Amino acid sequence: MYAFNGLTQITKIVLEGNITAIGEYAFEGFATLKSINIPASVKNIYKNAFDGCGKLDENGLVFETGCAF
């Protein structure tokens, strides 16, 4: 939990590999985050994972083909 909490200058994130979950508050406070690529291996996104990401909207969430969401 809180792995990247509070980083404020990041605008894009590309998750790769065998990530299976995005934990609670993982990207909390990323006020400048506009897009995130989520791989098909992600099966769970826990509550408030993107809390405080005011510039991130549904157009910025990019789910890889085969993702369960």
Steps between C-alpha positions, in 0.01 A plus 500: 500500500599861441786400271486817290296721730553872457705513182371817336679554167416177316256531206508146350555153642544177306471191717664190360571145596307273727328757719179344628360779715517874561483553874302745711627857458783378272500820294334732749577867448631473143335831415669524158437138388310501170535139380585154623534181295375196692616156383268202451659329801329746740200329657432737790508875545438581863308794642645846474788378282479827304369730775607858438586444132293797386622500139443127446167414339356199317682602181831475684442147623636271230427132558700245302297251296387219725491709816208406727378858545 
